[in-house]
Amino acid sequence: MISKIKIGIIGCGGMAKTHASRFETLMDRIEISALVDLDLEKAQAVADLLPNNPMVTSSYEEALDVCDAMLVVLPHHLHHQVTIDCLNAGKHVLCEKPLANTEQHCREMFEAAQQNKRVLMVAYCMRFHPLVNKLKEYIDNNTFGKCFQLSIWTEQHTEREPDNWMCRKDQVGGGQLFSHGCHYIDLMLWIMGKPVRGSHISSNLCTPWMEGEGTSNVSIEFEDGKLGYHFGTWGARGSKLKYAFHAHCEKGMLELDITAGTLKYYGDAEAHVPGSEAKQQEILLAEEPHAKPTAEEMRHFINCIKTGEKPLTDPVSSIEGLKVIWQLYEAEARHELAALRGLGLGTFKLPVKQHKKIRECIIA
Ligand SMILES: NC(=O)c1ccc[n+]([C@@H]2O[C@H](COP(=O)([O-])OP(=O)(O)OC[C@H]3O[C@@H](n4cnc5c(N)ncnc54)[C@H](O)[C@@H]3O)[C@@H](O)[C@H]2O)c1
């Protein structure tokens, strides 16, 4: 059995630095063997965060020779070809979100993983956040009664130079919703279930650097009447909520404050009487220091490589989430509500083969 999995990182910009700075606890299981960026200084800057002396190169083809698995952290329009090349070279791939900019490209990536019997996982790191998992557990178990509304806010100021790929609609594959909101649509589908209809209303007021929207409002109705709302902006010059989830349930509201690292219950409120403040309980349910859960995500990827287990964030569920976003965008352009029935997690029709052969190839 192989001991350490040799990993190459392709694309050494902002997110690659985040990944590399969190590998410390995984160093008994992985070795970062190569860093790839067209800008070698950026690749070297990530190499400098690591204890070993990895290959630094501008060619991912060269890096493939020294790696078992690749972490693709490139602009979105490059995910498709690079991921397929890595899979065809027999490497496992953890690809940053969103998987690719079109459904056809996503399907081709999925098929390449199947044909080569390699793990393809999508880096939806928020699925590995302990407090998100705790929130989902409370909602799944109806611990505070049935949940009837989940709202998710992400408010940040993300601004790039006008010639940067993140400003270009064709390279991003859309705007703020596709690029960043894809995490939260994925979570909403995971937590709330099957969507029925929805709307997306967006704007690039005050984010003039964005060709697509810089501010996004999504409302979704789910089966059995539950509602979901997501507000995401890259134009926030100040914020109180920052990254927050509010789940309203029959007995009270669960508040997940990602930045503070807290999950709280506010509940048993007296009915509102005009002119007086209704008393309520406030209970701290769980705390977790804030950090992007990329180490947990990488641990899961390694585990899938070693055991052949299907990744939690596999390409199929990723396509399912992106299909909802594409449907929302198309309906917005027609000034209509999006028909979402038949979409959501667990609805994609391609046959999904299990990765049962992967283990054999690793051990061999
Ligand atoms: N999971 C998260 O929370 C999260 C957060 C931020 C970004 N991301 C994702 O990470 C990915 C990268 O985003 P980023 O913010 O790091 O972008 P970035 O622009 O900071 O970095 C991209 C890097 O890729 C390099 N590059 C471009 N073309 C290349 C090529 N052909 N070969 C080699 N290198 C090339 C660029 O020089 C740059 O250093 C995107 O998919 C993005 O959505 C994820």
The ligand as an SDF file (V2000), in Angstrom:
LIG
                    3D

 44 48  0  0  0  0  0  0  0  0999 V2000
  -13.3320   27.0090   -2.2330 N   0  0  0  0  0  0  0  0  0  0  0  0
  -13.2660   28.3150   -2.0420 C   0  0  0  0  0  0  0  0  0  0  0  0
  -13.7150   28.8160   -1.0250 O   0  0  0  0  0  0  0  0  0  0  0  0
  -12.6090   29.1720   -3.0990 C   0  0  0  0  0  0  0  0  0  0  0  0
  -12.2310   30.4790   -2.8300 C   0  0  0  0  0  0  0  0  0  0  0  0
  -11.5920   31.2140   -3.8430 C   0  0  0  0  0  0  0  0  0  0  0  0
  -11.3890   30.6420   -5.0830 C   0  0  0  0  0  0  0  0  0  0  0  0
  -11.7890   29.3660   -5.3080 N   0  0  0  0  0  0  0  0  0  0  0  0
  -11.6210   28.7320   -6.6350 C   0  0  0  0  0  0  0  0  0  0  0  0
  -10.2310   28.5000   -6.8800 O   0  0  0  0  0  0  0  0  0  0  0  0
   -9.9770   28.6170   -8.2690 C   0  0  0  0  0  0  0  0  0  0  0  0
   -8.8910   29.6670   -8.4830 C   0  0  0  0  0  0  0  0  0  0  0  0
   -9.3170   30.8980   -7.9250 O   0  0  0  0  0  0  0  0  0  0  0  0
   -8.2410   31.9600   -7.3460 P   0  0  0  0  0  0  0  0  0  0  0  0
   -9.0390   32.9550   -6.5980 O   0  0  0  0  0  0  0  0  0  0  0  0
   -7.1320   31.2560   -6.6470 O   0  0  0  0  0  0  0  0  0  0  0  0
   -7.7350   32.5910   -8.7070 O   0  0  0  0  0  0  0  0  0  0  0  0
   -6.3610   33.3450   -8.9580 P   0  0  0  0  0  0  0  0  0  0  0  0
   -6.5490   34.2190  -10.1620 O   0  0  0  0  0  0  0  0  0  0  0  0
   -5.8980   34.0000   -7.7040 O   0  0  0  0  0  0  0  0  0  0  0  0
   -5.3430   32.1570   -9.3020 O   0  0  0  0  0  0  0  0  0  0  0  0
   -5.3610   31.4560  -10.5100 C   0  0  0  0  0  0  0  0  0  0  0  0
   -3.9140   31.1110  -10.8510 C   0  0  0  0  0  0  0  0  0  0  0  0
   -3.9040   30.2940  -12.0060 O   0  0  0  0  0  0  0  0  0  0  0  0
   -2.7560   30.6670  -12.7800 C   0  0  0  0  0  0  0  0  0  0  0  0
   -2.9710   30.2230  -14.1570 N   0  0  0  0  0  0  0  0  0  0  0  0
   -3.8060   30.7380  -15.0800 C   0  0  0  0  0  0  0  0  0  0  0  0
   -3.7430   30.0140  -16.2230 N   0  0  0  0  0  0  0  0  0  0  0  0
   -2.8570   29.0080  -16.0030 C   0  0  0  0  0  0  0  0  0  0  0  0
   -2.3860   27.9090  -16.7740 C   0  0  0  0  0  0  0  0  0  0  0  0
   -2.8150   27.7190  -18.0320 N   0  0  0  0  0  0  0  0  0  0  0  0
   -1.4640   27.0830  -16.2360 N   0  0  0  0  0  0  0  0  0  0  0  0
   -1.0210   27.2870  -14.9720 C   0  0  0  0  0  0  0  0  0  0  0  0
   -1.4350   28.3000  -14.1880 N   0  0  0  0  0  0  0  0  0  0  0  0
   -2.3500   29.1440  -14.6920 C   0  0  0  0  0  0  0  0  0  0  0  0
   -2.6800   32.1770  -12.6350 C   0  0  0  0  0  0  0  0  0  0  0  0
   -1.3850   32.6620  -12.9420 O   0  0  0  0  0  0  0  0  0  0  0  0
   -3.0630   32.3600  -11.1760 C   0  0  0  0  0  0  0  0  0  0  0  0
   -1.9330   32.3630  -10.3240 O   0  0  0  0  0  0  0  0  0  0  0  0
  -11.3190   28.9710   -8.9180 C   0  0  0  0  0  0  0  0  0  0  0  0
  -11.9450   27.7850   -9.3050 O   0  0  0  0  0  0  0  0  0  0  0  0
  -12.0850   29.5980   -7.7810 C   0  0  0  0  0  0  0  0  0  0  0  0
  -13.4980   29.5470   -7.9120 O   0  0  0  0  0  0  0  0  0  0  0  0
  -12.3630   28.6100   -4.3390 C   0  0  0  0  0  0  0  0  0  0  0  0
  1  2  1  0
  2  3  2  0
  2  4  1  0
  4  5  1  0
  4 44  2  0
  5  6  2  0
  6  7  1  0
  7  8  2  0
  8  9  1  0
  8 44  1  0
  9 10  1  0
  9 42  1  0
 10 11  1  0
 11 12  1  0
 11 40  1  0
 12 13  1  0
 13 14  1  0
 14 15  2  0
 14 16  1  0
 14 17  1  0
 17 18  1  0
 18 19  2  0
 18 20  1  0
 18 21  1  0
 21 22  1  0
 22 23  1  0
 23 24  1  0
 23 38  1  0
 24 25  1  0
 25 26  1  0
 25 36  1  0
 26 27  1  0
 26 35  1  0
 27 28  2  0
 28 29  1  0
 29 30  1  0
 29 35  2  0
 30 31  1  0
 30 32  2  0
 32 33  1  0
 33 34  2  0
 34 35  1  0
 36 37  1  0
 36 38  1  0
 38 39  1  0
 40 41  1  0
 40 42  1  0
 42 43  1  0
M  CHG  2   8   1  16  -1
M  END
$$$$
